[in-house]
Every structure is written in C-alpha cells, then in structure tokens.
C-alpha cells in the first residue's frame, strides 16, 4: 500500500434534521431533534410509533420520473451524493471532460438495502398476482442499487462497491475508499451510506428484539445516549456521502479540502449475532488499528463522534473502549453522539456521523448530545451537552461504528 494522503473534498447529506449539509449541521449545533411521531396509517398497530424520517422528502428534490425507478434508499443516496459531488467541484470537471472516469470509484453502503421495494412487490404479488410485480423490482431492491445509481451519475468506472455490515456499513465504505485510493485503484471515491427502513416489518422486528425504545413520551426526548433512562434506539433514515481524493489529485485541481482521512480499523467481535461484546474488546481493537494505521498517538484525538445508539449495553461498552484505547488522554477528548438528534440510520449512520466529524474539525466545534439528563455512572467520559469548542492546531477525531454480527469500524480524520 502506498503512502498517498487521502482528503475530503465534498460533503452531502439528507437527514432527519435537514435536506442538505448546511441545514443538518445547523440543526445539530442547535441541539434540535428530528424524532417525531410517525403519521403512517400502519403505525397504529405497532408497539413503537416514533421514528426519525428525513426532513425533506426525496420526491421534492429528484426528478419524478427518475425517482420512480429507485428504491427510497437509492433516492436518499442520490440526494446526498449529488450534493457532495457538486460541493467537491468535480461536477464541473466532469462536464468539461476533464475527469477520467476510469479513476473514479464509488463505495456506497447500506445495512438492509431496498427493503421497501422488496416488501411492496411481495404485497403486490399476493394481492394481484405475479404478473403485476414490477420489472424494475430487482435493480431497485438489490443492495448495490444505490452504489450503481451513483456510479451512473458521476461516471465512475473504477470499483463500485457496496459494503454491508449492518450499522457499521457507512464507516466501512469510507475505510474501503481509503484503501482504493492508497492502492492506486482510484483517484476519487464517492463514499458513504444510506438507509430507508421506516416500514412496519423492520420496525416490528427491531421492536420485538427489544432494540427500539418503547418510551411513549415526547418523541424528541426518547433518543438519549448514555442517560440512565435510555431503553433503546430510535429508527432513522437518510444518507451521508463524502468525496474522498488523493491529496495530489485534489491539489492539482485546486480543490477545497475539509479534512484528511488518516486511517481506519476494522474488526469483528465473534461474540454474538446481535449483542456487542460487553467489554468492548472488538471495538477497542478497531480503534487501536485505526490509530496505528494513522500513525497517531492517542493524545492527538480531541473529539469522538461515538456510535452510542441509546441502548443500555452498547453505550457502556463504547465507554470502556475509549478508556482502553485512549488511556489517560480520554479526559481531554470531547465526546458526542449525534444520534441523540438524528436517531439511528443503521447502514447510513456511520456516513452521516463522518460528515458531522469532518465539519466538527473544519469548524472546530463539537455538536452536543441532547437528552442527557443523568449520566450513567459506568460511563466516565467528557460528553458535550452543549456546543463545545475544539482546540486549535493539528488535531484528530474518531468516528466509531458498530453493527450486528459483531462488526466494528473506526475511522480517524484530521484537521487541515
């Protein structure tokens, strides 16, 4: 692997807080919750009636005819990818014929894929017969649909990949993109994650396995990482996308650079299909590997966007991981969980939180963790409950993601 430096030149998102990066970031800094009571007819039959849908429906952004040929997860991915591509300035290079598509790749993750298309077509088949199943169902429901659709938009002809590692998927896509650039397989990779699973079946399934919060109070207060009153996560939807480039390629075209991506660590727990290792050993190894690949001392980490989903066991385990990996320096680290505002985007979570991590470094501020009224005594971290300033100078930040199946991914970003 080469020593190529990898930088972030474009950001895009659509989230429960806003339809783009600016509105999402403003919502985070304001400590605003995107969780609300769902208005679908089917929600009345469910034990959990809240979620965090996107603030701006993709139908308001995308061409209507094109959108009908996409699963909702792909629609969300395209909204975020289009913004990130434009933000990077590569859209202009593409239009001018100055971009070599053979050197452009895509790594777009999902945890569940086109589940709404799959279930809707199954319902159609049961009610109206197999001839009424859409001929577009397969390209719409396949997990690599978002990645493939983005590749068509940006003209990517290098590797177009779809990491699927549950809630670690979005961060894993970023790790894959780093490798593709450092291995010389691409100069540019559009990387991120998406999810659109606010549907009765996934919600019932998550609820029945006791993963979702059943708190029936004010929806905006239900997602509460590290709080003693937490009882499960809130299901969200959306997408986050980063344009990653080799520093050489970015500087040659005069691109604006948000941050550098130093490295990533990927491990597995081999503990349980759904529960995390209570001692956080797999996650700790991922963080250590990310620091090693980044050639960083733990003292360089000044900010962490934690996975912290608001589950009783997972939040504590992550605290143990940070102590095990950062040691005495953990007291100097500002930790936050933006899931307190966005809910949990599953395969899109790591990507959205990577966008937030990059912006935190770029603007030198950490978004708050909301709804933290009483910190769990087992969690000894400096958690931001208001907007917090980050130090000047050269600093680094950690973005953690952990998923069912024991997937662990940590990515390190650095200020420019």
Secondary structure, DSSP 8 states (H G I E B T S, - for coil): -----EEEEEEEEEBTTBSSHHHHHHHHHTT----EE---GGGGGSS--EEB--SS-GGGTS-HHHHTTS-HHHHHHHHHHHHHHHHHTHHHHHHTT-S-GGGEEEEEEESS-SHHHHHHHHHHHHHH-GGGS-TTHHHHHSTTHHHHHHHHHHT--S-EE----GGGHHHHHHHHHHHHHHTTS-SEEEEEEEE---SHHHHHHHHHTT-B----S-GGGS--TTBTT---B-BB-EEEEEEEEEHHHHHHTT----EEEEEEEEEE--S-SSS--TT-HHHHHHHHHHHHHHT--GGGEEEEE----S-HHHHHHHHHHHHHHHGGGGGG-EEE-THHHH-B-GGGHHHHHHHHHHHHHHHTEE----S-SSB-TT----B-SS-EE--SSS-EEEEEEEETTTEEEEEEEE--
